[in-house]
């Protein structure tokens, strides 16, 4: 229960929509075959370096990761996606998670699988891209589908119990709160590949969605 006024249907925007800067938290889903055009590369770079935050979710296996990282290199040629250790604040700032969540789609789970690409996606990865001041601009959630835990929770009580309640909502809330404050609960943050303490500048919050050649943004 919340008194926040939110849009229950979300909002879909393209990166070149003039309203993009009204939503400082964007959520991109199924980016495994993402193909940004040059205009979108420039817009995304400006959006993120000016305080925006991007969450990428629901893509699986080495091919899709390679493609996504290649597109991020076009956005930030001089920056690397750094694997986030379990000790990072994003796993603990609201809910204290004891492992990195792997959430399968409900259809994969109905089929008896938690890894959608077999041995090529059996380990979930969470990577961050940071600016020069150590602020996280992008979180990449690979080999997991947190979003299915949000949108499918009413389809199967057992799926809700095992994945929505236990992993998807806690991890999503942690990411959103971290993004809105841009620091962990203890003030620790990343500077390049190392942890250090400090209070990076804050931005706001919002959400987005993208597909190959047709990047859209979902705002919630």
MDAnalysis code that builds the backbone (N, CA, C; Angstrom):
import MDAnalysis as mda
import numpy as np

u = mda.Universe.empty(660, n_residues=220, atom_resindex=np.repeat(np.arange(220), 3), trajectory=True)
u.add_TopologyAttr("name", ["N", "CA", "C"] * 220)
u.add_TopologyAttr("resid", np.arange(1, 221))
u.add_TopologyAttr("resname", ["UNK", "UNK", "UNK", "UNK", "UNK", "UNK", "UNK", "UNK", "UNK", "UNK", "UNK", "UNK", "UNK", "UNK", "UNK", "UNK", "UNK", "UNK", "UNK", "UNK", "UNK", "UNK", "UNK", "UNK", "UNK", "UNK", "UNK", "UNK", "UNK", "UNK", "UNK", "UNK", "UNK", "UNK", "UNK", "UNK", "UNK", "UNK", "UNK", "UNK", "UNK", "UNK", "UNK", "UNK", "UNK", "UNK", "UNK", "UNK", "UNK", "UNK", "UNK", "UNK", "UNK", "UNK", "UNK", "UNK", "UNK", "UNK", "UNK", "UNK", "UNK", "UNK", "UNK", "UNK", "UNK", "UNK", "UNK", "UNK", "UNK", "UNK", "UNK", "UNK", "UNK", "UNK", "UNK", "UNK", "UNK", "UNK", "UNK", "UNK", "UNK", "UNK", "UNK", "UNK", "UNK", "UNK", "UNK", "UNK", "UNK", "UNK", "UNK", "UNK", "UNK", "UNK", "UNK", "UNK", "UNK", "UNK", "UNK", "UNK", "UNK", "UNK", "UNK", "UNK", "UNK", "UNK", "UNK", "UNK", "UNK", "UNK", "UNK", "UNK", "UNK", "UNK", "UNK", "UNK", "UNK", "UNK", "UNK", "UNK", "UNK", "UNK", "UNK", "UNK", "UNK", "UNK", "UNK", "UNK", "UNK", "UNK", "UNK", "UNK", "UNK", "UNK", "UNK", "UNK", "UNK", "UNK", "UNK", "UNK", "UNK", "UNK", "UNK", "UNK", "UNK", "UNK", "UNK", "UNK", "UNK", "UNK", "UNK", "UNK", "UNK", "UNK", "UNK", "UNK", "UNK", "UNK", "UNK", "UNK", "UNK", "UNK", "UNK", "UNK", "UNK", "UNK", "UNK", "UNK", "UNK", "UNK", "UNK", "UNK", "UNK", "UNK", "UNK", "UNK", "UNK", "UNK", "UNK", "UNK", "UNK", "UNK", "UNK", "UNK", "UNK", "UNK", "UNK", "UNK", "UNK", "UNK", "UNK", "UNK", "UNK", "UNK", "UNK", "UNK", "UNK", "UNK", "UNK", "UNK", "UNK", "UNK", "UNK", "UNK", "UNK", "UNK", "UNK", "UNK", "UNK", "UNK", "UNK", "UNK", "UNK", "UNK", "UNK", "UNK", "UNK", "UNK", "UNK", "UNK"])
u.atoms.positions = np.array([
    [0.850, -1.179, 0.000],
    [0.000, 0.000, 0.000],
    [0.890, 1.235, 0.000],
    [0.586, 2.165, -0.884],
    [1.394, 3.375, -0.974],
    [0.511, 4.552, -1.332],
    [0.923, 5.725, -0.901],
    [0.195, 6.944, -1.255],
    [0.761, 7.600, -2.503],
    [1.829, 6.981, -3.071],
    [2.412, 7.536, -4.280],
    [1.437, 7.423, -5.444],
    [1.342, 8.470, -6.239],
    [0.504, 8.442, -7.419],
    [1.343, 7.954, -8.591],
    [1.057, 6.755, -9.077],
    [1.825, 6.152, -10.162],
    [0.882, 5.729, -11.274],
    [1.456, 5.513, -12.440],
    [0.696, 5.047, -13.593],
    [0.719, 3.525, -13.602],
    [-0.402, 2.847, -13.348],
    [-0.382, 1.381, -13.278],
    [-0.071, 0.712, -14.604],
    [-0.196, 1.428, -15.709],
    [0.058, 0.861, -17.027],
    [1.458, 1.192, -17.548],
    [2.187, 2.042, -16.846],
    [3.504, 2.441, -17.320],
    [3.400, 3.314, -18.566],
    [4.536, 3.730, -19.064],
    [4.558, 4.547, -20.275],
    [5.712, 4.117, -21.154],
    [5.464, 3.981, -22.437],
    [6.477, 3.581, -23.403],
    [6.934, 4.805, -24.193],
    [8.253, 5.005, -24.195],
    [8.820, 6.118, -24.955],
    [9.983, 5.630, -25.798],
    [10.182, 6.249, -26.942],
    [11.425, 6.059, -27.680],
    [12.482, 6.976, -27.085],
    [13.744, 6.598, -27.294],
    [14.816, 7.412, -26.732],
    [14.799, 8.840, -27.255],
    [14.300, 9.047, -28.453],
    [14.301, 10.401, -29.018],
    [13.044, 11.189, -28.662],
    [12.235, 10.663, -27.745],
    [11.050, 11.393, -27.300],
    [11.482, 12.578, -26.432],
    [10.907, 13.734, -26.667],
    [11.292, 14.944, -25.942],
    [10.985, 14.850, -24.448],
    [10.138, 13.927, -24.040],
    [9.789, 13.783, -22.626],
    [10.780, 12.921, -21.849],
    [11.798, 12.397, -22.515],
    [12.727, 11.474, -21.856],
    [13.281, 12.046, -20.563],
    [13.667, 13.299, -20.572],
    [14.327, 13.890, -19.406],
    [13.371, 14.135, -18.237],
    [12.083, 13.880, -18.434],
    [11.146, 13.932, -17.310],
    [11.205, 12.669, -16.470],
    [11.929, 11.655, -16.960],
    [11.954, 10.351, -16.309],
    [13.391, 9.898, -16.108],
    [13.977, 10.172, -14.946],
    [15.399, 9.871, -14.753],
    [15.717, 8.424, -14.421],
    [14.741, 7.529, -14.472],
    [15.006, 6.093, -14.289],
    [14.326, 5.362, -15.435],
    [15.098, 4.663, -16.258],
    [14.520, 3.967, -17.406],
    [14.851, 2.480, -17.346],
    [13.943, 1.674, -17.865],
    [14.030, 0.217, -17.783],
    [13.972, -0.365, -19.182],
    [15.000, -1.095, -19.562],
    [15.103, -1.685, -20.894],
    [15.056, -3.205, -20.761],
    [14.121, -3.823, -21.457],
    [13.910, -5.265, -21.308],
    [14.172, -5.976, -22.628],
    [14.714, -7.197, -22.547],
    [15.045, -8.029, -23.705],
    [15.961, -7.296, -24.692],
    [17.123, -6.830, -24.229],
    [18.020, -6.085, -25.114],
    [19.046, -6.963, -25.812],
    [18.828, -8.258, -25.847],
    [19.836, -9.161, -26.395],
    [20.186, -8.909, -27.848],
    [19.245, -8.355, -28.602],
    [19.495, -8.018, -30.012],
    [19.342, -6.520, -30.242],
    [19.605, -5.761, -29.201],
    [19.496, -4.309, -29.282],
    [20.417, -3.757, -30.366],
    [19.901, -2.806, -31.151],
    [20.691, -2.144, -32.185],
    [20.316, -0.668, -32.173],
    [21.103, 0.140, -31.461],
    [20.852, 1.571, -31.381],
    [21.313, 2.261, -32.663],
    [20.536, 3.233, -33.120],
    [21.036, 4.044, -34.228],
    [21.907, 5.167, -33.653],
    [22.555, 5.920, -34.511],
    [23.505, 6.929, -34.044],
    [22.834, 8.013, -33.209],
    [21.636, 8.383, -33.579],
    [20.913, 9.383, -32.789],
    [20.646, 8.862, -31.387],
    [20.221, 7.603, -31.282],
    [19.921, 7.022, -29.976],
    [21.170, 6.885, -29.115],
    [22.303, 6.553, -29.730],
    [23.572, 6.467, -28.995],
    [23.881, 7.803, -28.340],
    [23.764, 8.884, -29.090],
    [24.079, 10.214, -28.562],
    [23.093, 10.625, -27.481],
    [21.819, 10.341, -27.696],
    [20.804, 10.715, -26.716],
    [21.014, 9.946, -25.411],
    [21.263, 8.643, -25.513],
    [21.442, 7.844, -24.308],
    [22.682, 8.278, -23.541],
    [23.756, 8.579, -24.252],
    [24.978, 9.055, -23.588],
    [24.698, 10.355, -22.823],
    [24.025, 11.293, -23.456],
    [23.728, 12.572, -22.804],
    [22.789, 12.374, -21.619],
    [21.789, 11.532, -21.803],
    [20.817, 11.272, -20.736],
    [21.501, 10.703, -19.492],
    [22.380, 9.731, -19.686],
    [23.031, 9.070, -18.557],
    [24.081, 9.960, -17.904],
    [24.849, 10.664, -18.683],
    [25.884, 11.517, -18.097],
    [25.290, 12.734, -17.402],
    [24.052, 13.068, -17.704],
    [23.392, 14.195, -17.043],
    [22.519, 13.771, -15.871],
    [22.717, 12.560, -15.366],
    [22.037, 12.146, -14.144],
    [21.019, 11.046, -14.306],
    [20.748, 10.589, -15.530],
    [19.786, 9.519, -15.729],
    [20.328, 8.169, -15.314],
    [19.426, 7.200, -15.160],
    [19.796, 5.852, -14.743],
    [19.074, 4.845, -15.631],
    [19.812, 3.840, -16.083],
    [19.268, 2.788, -16.953],
    [19.392, 1.433, -16.277],
    [18.272, 0.706, -16.212],
    [18.267, -0.693, -15.775],
    [17.991, -1.567, -16.995],
    [18.859, -2.552, -17.223],
    [18.719, -3.487, -18.342],
    [18.432, -4.866, -17.763],
    [17.442, -5.576, -18.316],
    [16.971, -6.814, -17.694],
    [16.463, -7.784, -18.766],
    [16.458, -9.072, -18.410],
    [15.839, -10.140, -19.205],
    [16.542, -10.362, -20.540],
    [17.795, -10.780, -20.458],
    [18.493, -11.285, -21.634],
    [19.468, -12.344, -21.149],
    [19.728, -13.325, -22.004],
    [20.324, -14.572, -21.537],
    [21.438, -15.041, -22.476],
    [22.456, -15.643, -21.906],
    [23.506, -16.284, -22.686],
    [24.592, -15.337, -23.143],
    [25.685, -15.932, -23.632],
    [26.875, -15.165, -23.983],
    [26.667, -14.300, -25.221],
    [25.909, -14.770, -26.204],
    [25.713, -13.976, -27.424],
    [24.985, -12.673, -27.107],
    [23.900, -12.761, -26.343],
    [23.124, -11.568, -26.046],
    [23.913, -10.600, -25.164],
    [24.726, -11.127, -24.246],
    [25.567, -10.256, -23.429],
    [26.593, -9.536, -24.297],
    [27.236, -10.263, -25.193],
    [28.232, -9.659, -26.074],
    [27.621, -8.532, -26.901],
    [26.414, -8.770, -27.406],
    [25.746, -7.748, -28.209],
    [25.413, -6.517, -27.370],
    [24.865, -6.730, -26.177],
    [24.495, -5.609, -25.317],
    [25.723, -4.799, -24.921],
    [26.805, -5.490, -24.530],
    [28.016, -4.771, -24.142],
    [28.604, -4.004, -25.327],
    [28.456, -4.547, -26.525],
    [28.911, -3.836, -27.712],
    [28.140, -2.546, -27.926],
    [26.831, -2.582, -27.700],
    [26.026, -1.368, -27.831],
    [26.381, -0.360, -26.746],
    [26.651, -0.842, -25.522],
    [27.042, 0.066, -24.440],
    [28.408, 0.691, -24.726],
    [29.282, -0.041, -25.421],
    [30.578, 0.515, -25.800],
    [30.416, 1.650, -26.810],
    [29.401, 1.568, -27.627],
    [29.121, 2.672, -28.538],
    [28.660, 3.906, -27.758],
    [27.925, 3.681, -26.683],
    [27.462, 4.784, -25.847],
    [28.619, 5.362, -25.035],
    [29.420, 4.478, -24.436],
    [30.557, 4.886, -23.601],
    [31.809, 4.125, -24.029],
    [32.497, 4.583, -25.070],
    [33.672, 3.863, -25.575],
    [34.788, 3.711, -24.537],
    [34.853, 4.621, -23.561],
    [35.944, 4.614, -22.595],
    [35.549, 4.010, -21.247],
    [34.400, 3.337, -21.179],
    [33.945, 2.789, -19.903],
    [33.657, 1.300, -20.027],
    [33.905, 0.581, -18.936],
    [33.669, -0.852, -18.890],
    [32.485, -1.159, -17.973],
    [31.786, -2.221, -18.275],
    [30.758, -2.739, -17.374],
    [31.452, -3.611, -16.324],
    [31.322, -3.243, -15.065],
    [32.029, -3.902, -13.973],
    [31.076, -4.842, -13.240],
    [31.503, -6.081, -13.040],
    [30.698, -7.039, -12.282],
    [30.558, -6.547, -10.844],
    [29.310, -6.490, -10.364],
    [29.056, -6.027, -9.010],
    [29.174, -7.193, -8.030],
    [30.011, -7.067, -7.015],
    [30.106, -8.141, -6.023],
    [28.855, -8.165, -5.152],
    [28.588, -9.289, -4.540],
    [27.423, -9.408, -3.673],
    [27.489, -8.420, -2.510],
    [28.684, -7.957, -2.173],
    [28.829, -6.991, -1.082],
    [28.387, -5.580, -1.473],
    [28.134, -5.333, -2.762],
    [27.726, -3.997, -3.190],
    [26.397, -3.625, -2.543],
    [26.247, -2.329, -2.231],
    [25.065, -1.845, -1.524],
    [23.761, -2.088, -2.269],
    [23.821, -2.214, -3.567],
    [22.583, -2.374, -4.329],
    [21.872, -3.684, -3.973],
    [22.600, -4.638, -3.418],
    [21.992, -5.895, -2.981],
    [21.520, -5.844, -1.526],
    [21.719, -4.698, -0.851],
    [21.455, -4.654, 0.592],
    [20.770, -3.379, 1.070],
    [20.620, -2.360, 0.222],
    [20.239, -1.045, 0.731],
    [18.824, -0.980, 1.297],
    [17.921, -1.831, 0.869],
    [16.597, -1.951, 1.492],
    [16.402, -3.387, 1.972],
    [16.488, -4.324, 1.050],
    [16.407, -5.752, 1.380],
    [17.809, -6.350, 1.346],
    [18.146, -7.085, 2.361],
    [19.473, -7.688, 2.498],
    [19.477, -9.044, 1.794],
    [19.902, -9.056, 0.531],
    [19.881, -10.281, -0.265],
    [21.157, -11.083, -0.031],
    [21.006, -12.382, 0.077],
    [22.131, -13.252, 0.388],
    [22.765, -13.864, -0.855],
    [22.145, -13.664, -2.001],
    [22.713, -14.124, -3.262],
    [22.171, -13.263, -4.384],
    [22.826, -13.329, -5.531],
    [22.360, -12.579, -6.691],
    [21.177, -13.316, -7.312],
    [20.033, -12.669, -7.429],
    [18.830, -13.369, -7.878],
    [18.902, -13.821, -9.336],
    [18.459, -15.047, -9.557],
    [18.159, -15.492, -10.913],
    [16.683, -15.834, -10.966],
    [15.951, -15.041, -11.726],
    [14.508, -15.225, -11.869],
    [14.222, -15.671, -13.292],
    [13.669, -16.863, -13.484],
    [13.309, -17.293, -14.838],
    [11.976, -16.689, -15.250],
    [11.717, -16.666, -16.545],
    [10.364, -16.338, -16.975],
    [9.428, -17.424, -16.454],
    [8.185, -17.080, -16.281],
    [7.254, -18.066, -15.741],
    [7.102, -19.258, -16.686],
    [7.223, -19.020, -17.998],
    [7.090, -20.116, -18.955],
    [8.286, -21.058, -18.879],
    [9.492, -20.491, -18.691],
    [10.660, -21.350, -18.501],
    [10.513, -22.164, -17.223],
    [10.032, -21.527, -16.178],
    [9.856, -22.215, -14.890],
    [8.802, -23.309, -15.002],
    [7.721, -23.031, -15.719],
    [6.713, -24.074, -15.947],
    [7.329, -25.257, -16.684],
    [8.342, -24.986, -17.503],
    [9.020, -26.049, -18.229],
    [10.141, -26.703, -17.442],
    [10.286, -26.333, -16.175],
    [11.277, -26.965, -15.311],
    [12.660, -26.350, -15.376],
    [12.772, -25.115, -15.923],
    [14.084, -24.486, -16.077],
    [14.147, -23.163, -15.316],
    [15.294, -22.892, -14.716],
    [15.566, -21.553, -14.187],
    [16.586, -20.830, -15.054],
    [17.343, -21.571, -15.858],
    [18.279, -20.987, -16.817],
    [17.698, -21.144, -18.210],
    [17.471, -20.039, -18.902],
    [16.772, -20.096, -20.182],
    [17.665, -20.506, -21.344],
    [18.991, -20.517, -21.157],
    [19.909, -20.948, -22.210],
    [20.801, -22.079, -21.724],
    [20.274, -22.888, -20.830],
    [21.030, -24.031, -20.336],
    [22.300, -23.612, -19.626],
    [23.395, -24.321, -19.919],
    [24.667, -24.045, -19.240],
    [25.256, -22.697, -19.634],
    [24.767, -22.117, -20.735],
    [25.288, -20.819, -21.183],
    [24.708, -19.657, -20.382],
    [23.726, -19.935, -19.525],
    [23.120, -18.843, -18.749],
    [22.792, -19.278, -17.324],
    [23.555, -20.228, -16.805],
    [23.196, -20.764, -15.484],
    [23.618, -19.878, -14.324],
    [24.444, -18.848, -14.575],
    [24.894, -17.958, -13.512],
    [24.396, -16.546, -13.771],
    [23.642, -15.956, -12.841],
    [23.203, -14.563, -13.030],
    [24.352, -13.598, -12.821],
    [24.355, -12.517, -13.600],
    [25.380, -11.483, -13.485],
    [24.715, -10.122, -13.359],
    [25.285, -9.306, -12.504],
    [24.850, -7.919, -12.333],
    [26.070, -7.034, -12.526],
    [26.021, -6.180, -13.536],
    [27.155, -5.330, -13.888],
    [26.741, -3.864, -13.825],
    [27.694, -3.006, -13.492],
    [27.430, -1.579, -13.439],
    [28.364, -0.805, -14.340],
    [27.869, 0.298, -14.874],
    [28.691, 1.266, -15.602],
    [28.631, 2.573, -14.819],
    [29.803, 3.143, -14.530],
    [29.909, 4.274, -13.616],
    [30.476, 5.498, -14.318],
    [30.104, 6.679, -13.806],
    [30.670, 7.907, -14.352],
    [31.985, 8.245, -13.640],
    [32.563, 9.385, -13.961],
    [33.873, 9.746, -13.420],
    [33.855, 9.972, -11.914],
    [32.675, 10.242, -11.355],
    [32.559, 10.478, -9.914],
    [32.125, 9.230, -9.147],
    [32.031, 8.120, -9.861],
    [31.656, 6.878, -9.202],
    [30.164, 6.640, -9.112],
    [29.345, 7.500, -9.746],
    [27.903, 7.286, -9.745],
    [27.552, 6.184, -10.739],
    [26.756, 5.230, -10.305],
    [26.292, 4.196, -11.220],
    [25.265, 4.799, -12.179],
    [25.511, 4.648, -13.476],
    [24.592, 5.137, -14.493],
    [23.731, 4.016, -15.064],
    [24.295, 2.807, -15.102],
    [23.631, 1.664, -15.733],
    [23.803, 0.447, -14.837],
    [22.725, -0.314, -14.622],
    [22.851, -1.647, -14.053],
    [22.363, -2.641, -15.090],
    [23.180, -3.659, -15.332],
    [22.900, -4.695, -16.320],
    [22.587, -5.980, -15.574],
    [21.361, -6.459, -15.707],
    [20.906, -7.676, -15.030],
    [20.829, -8.777, -16.081],
    [21.823, -9.666, -16.084],
    [21.998, -10.657, -17.141],
    [21.719, -12.056, -16.603],
    [21.143, -12.902, -17.441],
    [20.749, -14.273, -17.066],
    [19.716, -14.259, -15.945],
    [18.794, -13.338, -16.034],
    [17.684, -13.240, -15.086],
    [16.577, -12.415, -15.720],
    [15.371, -12.579, -15.214],
    [14.210, -11.856, -15.723],
    [13.413, -11.320, -14.530],
    [13.963, -10.295, -13.894],
    [13.294, -9.713, -12.740],
    [11.888, -9.235, -13.099],
    [11.744, -8.710, -14.310],
    [10.467, -8.156, -14.726],
    [9.337, -9.160, -14.757],
    [9.630, -10.425, -15.065],
    [8.560, -11.418, -15.078],
    [8.022, -11.642, -13.673],
    [8.897, -11.502, -12.679],
    [8.429, -11.613, -11.304],
    [7.502, -10.493, -10.900],
    [7.601, -9.347, -11.584],
    [6.706, -8.227, -11.303],
    [5.374, -8.379, -12.029],
    [5.427, -8.850, -13.273],
    [4.221, -8.833, -14.097],
    [3.446, -10.136, -14.100],
    [4.046, -11.231, -13.621],
    [3.379, -12.539, -13.673],
    [2.994, -13.059, -12.303],
    [3.107, -12.215, -11.271],
    [2.936, -12.716, -9.914],
    [1.538, -13.284, -9.661],
    [0.544, -12.858, -10.459],
    [-0.813, -13.332, -10.246],
    [-1.160, -14.606, -10.996],
    [-0.228, -15.125, -11.817],
    [-0.545, -16.288, -12.646],
    [-0.358, -17.620, -11.922],
    [0.527, -17.650, -10.961],
    [0.840, -18.912, -10.293],
    [1.305, -18.606, -8.866],
    [0.562, -19.058, -7.852],
    [0.939, -18.748, -6.467],
    [2.335, -19.237, -6.102],
    [2.760, -20.366, -6.641],
    [4.076, -20.892, -6.303],
    [5.185, -20.061, -6.947],
    [4.954, -19.598, -8.180],
    [5.915, -18.714, -8.826],
    [6.047, -17.420, -8.035],
    [4.905, -16.896, -7.594],
    [4.934, -15.689, -6.772],
    [5.759, -15.914, -5.514],
    [5.551, -17.031, -4.851],
    [6.243, -17.304, -3.597],
    [7.740, -17.492, -3.807],
    [8.113, -18.221, -4.850],
    [9.520, -18.543, -5.069],
    [10.322, -17.414, -5.701],
    [9.672, -16.626, -6.565],
    [10.453, -15.658, -7.345],
    [10.003, -14.209, -7.154],
    [8.706, -13.926, -7.232],
    [8.253, -12.537, -7.101],
    [8.543, -12.001, -5.712],
    [8.016, -12.685, -4.724],
    [8.130, -12.227, -3.342],
    [9.560, -12.316, -2.817],
    [10.261, -13.369, -3.185],
    [11.595, -13.630, -2.628],
    [12.689, -12.837, -3.322],
    [12.557, -12.635, -4.657],
    [13.675, -12.056, -5.410],
    [13.307, -10.827, -6.232],
    [12.265, -10.899, -7.058],
    [12.007, -9.817, -8.018],
    [11.656, -8.499, -7.337],
    [10.716, -8.539, -6.409],
    [10.351, -7.295, -5.737],
    [11.484, -6.758, -4.869],
    [12.128, -7.564, -4.037],
    [13.245, -7.026, -3.247],
    [14.364, -6.442, -4.105],
    [14.779, -7.151, -5.163],
    [15.869, -6.645, -5.991],
    [15.439, -5.390, -6.741],
    [14.219, -5.384, -7.250],
    [13.722, -4.210, -7.954],
    [13.643, -2.990, -7.056],
    [13.165, -3.178, -5.840],
    [13.086, -2.066, -4.886],
    [14.485, -1.567, -4.544],
    [15.416, -2.493, -4.329],
    [16.792, -2.082, -4.061],
    [17.360, -1.239, -5.197],
    [17.169, -1.707, -6.437],
    [17.707, -0.973, -7.590],
    [17.075, 0.410, -7.684],
    [15.766, 0.483, -7.521],
    [15.075, 1.761, -7.633],
    [15.528, 2.735, -6.548],
    [15.623, 2.264, -5.318],
    [16.047, 3.137, -4.234],
    [17.500, 3.563, -4.406],
    [18.338, 2.639, -4.844],
    [19.742, 2.990, -5.095],
    [19.828, 4.049, -6.202],
    [19.044, 3.856, -7.252],
    [19.081, 4.797, -8.371],
    [18.590, 6.173, -7.957],
    [17.571, 6.233, -7.114],
    [17.020, 7.529, -6.713],
    [17.967, 8.288, -5.802],
    [18.807, 7.575, -5.076],
    [19.718, 8.236, -4.147],
    [21.149, 8.244, -4.658],
    [21.471, 7.286, -5.527],
    [22.808, 7.152, -6.110],
    [23.896, 6.937, -5.074],
    [23.531, 6.329, -3.973],
    [24.518, 5.875, -3.011],
    [23.882, 4.758, -2.220],
    [24.747, 3.924, -1.612],
    [24.252, 2.844, -0.795],
    [23.917, 3.341, 0.596],
    [23.360, 2.450, 1.407],
    [22.935, 2.843, 2.739],
    [24.105, 3.294, 3.608],
    [25.302, 2.765, 3.352],
    [26.444, 3.141, 4.173],
    [27.322, 4.174, 3.486],
    [26.850, 4.703, 2.331],
    [27.610, 5.739, 1.643],
    [28.724, 5.209, 0.777],
    [28.870, 3.879, 0.687],
    [29.941, 3.327, -0.140],
    [29.541, 3.375, -1.600],
    [30.511, 3.588, -2.470],
    [30.229, 3.644, -3.900],
    [31.471, 3.232, -4.666],
    [31.308, 3.092, -5.978],
    [32.413, 2.686, -6.817],
    [33.104, 3.888, -7.443],
    [34.409, 3.802, -7.550],
    [35.196, 4.761, -8.320],
    [36.053, 3.926, -9.266],
    [35.593, 3.807, -10.512],
    [36.254, 2.889, -11.439],
    [35.957, 1.466, -11.011],
    [37.000, 0.700, -10.702],
    [36.804, -0.709, -10.340],
    [36.955, -0.929, -8.848],
    [37.055, 0.132, -8.051],
    [37.283, -0.030, -6.623],
    [36.182, 0.634, -5.821],
    [35.988, 0.163, -4.585],
    [35.005, 0.734, -3.684],
    [35.630, 1.877, -2.902],
    [34.910, 2.953, -2.736],
    [35.344, 3.973, -1.808],
    [34.107, 4.657, -1.251],
    [34.286, 5.455, -0.210],
    [33.151, 6.068, 0.442],
    [32.940, 7.481, -0.077],
    [31.689, 7.922, -0.052],
    [31.394, 9.272, -0.496],
    [29.926, 9.416, -0.804],
    [29.505, 10.587, -1.196],
    [28.108, 10.858, -1.505],
    [28.016, 11.429, -2.908],
    [27.848, 10.571, -3.917],
    [27.762, 11.050, -5.293],
    [26.509, 11.868, -5.509],
    [26.497, 12.700, -6.515],
    [25.332, 13.546, -6.760],
    [24.121, 12.717, -7.119],
    [22.950, 13.125, -6.645],
    [21.729, 12.376, -6.897],
    [21.060, 12.816, -8.180],
    [20.281, 11.904, -8.742],
    [19.410, 12.261, -9.850],
    [18.002, 11.919, -9.403],
    [17.213, 11.296, -10.225],
    [15.864, 10.985, -9.791],
    [15.489, 9.565, -10.061],
    [14.294, 9.338, -10.642],
    [13.890, 7.985, -10.928],
    [12.955, 7.977, -12.135],
    [12.816, 6.839, -12.769],
    [11.871, 6.575, -13.854],
    [12.031, 5.147, -14.357],
    [11.563, 4.725, -15.573],
    [11.786, 3.378, -16.143],
    [11.676, 3.281, -17.665],
    [12.308, 2.268, -18.405],
    [12.361, 2.181, -19.881],
    [12.358, 0.793, -20.525],
    [12.197, 0.718, -21.865],
    [12.195, -0.571, -22.558],
    [12.774, -0.438, -23.948],
    [13.522, -1.446, -24.411],
    [14.113, -1.359, -25.730],
    [14.099, -2.665, -26.485],
    [14.023, -2.611, -27.799],
    [14.132, -3.775, -28.662],
    [14.980, -3.396, -29.859],
    [15.489, -4.408, -30.536],
    [16.423, -4.171, -31.639],
    [15.818, -3.221, -32.667],
    [16.501, -2.109, -32.877],
    [16.095, -1.167, -33.896],
    [14.898, -0.314, -33.525],
    [14.214, -0.646, -32.408],
    [13.016, 0.086, -32.003],
    [13.061, 0.324, -30.493],
    [14.036, 1.072, -30.076],
    [14.209, 1.291, -28.662],
    [13.050, 2.104, -28.110],
    [12.400, 1.570, -27.077],
    [11.295, 2.257, -26.431],
    [11.602, 2.339, -24.950],
    [10.919, 3.246, -24.273],
    [11.134, 3.412, -22.843],
    [9.804, 3.250, -22.129],
    [9.811, 2.438, -21.098],
    [8.642, 2.263, -20.255],
    [8.837, 3.104, -19.013],
    [7.922, 4.009, -18.754],
    [8.031, 4.863, -17.585],
    [6.949, 4.468, -16.596],
    [7.345, 4.222, -15.335],
    [6.363, 3.835, -14.332],
    [6.409, 4.788, -13.165],
])
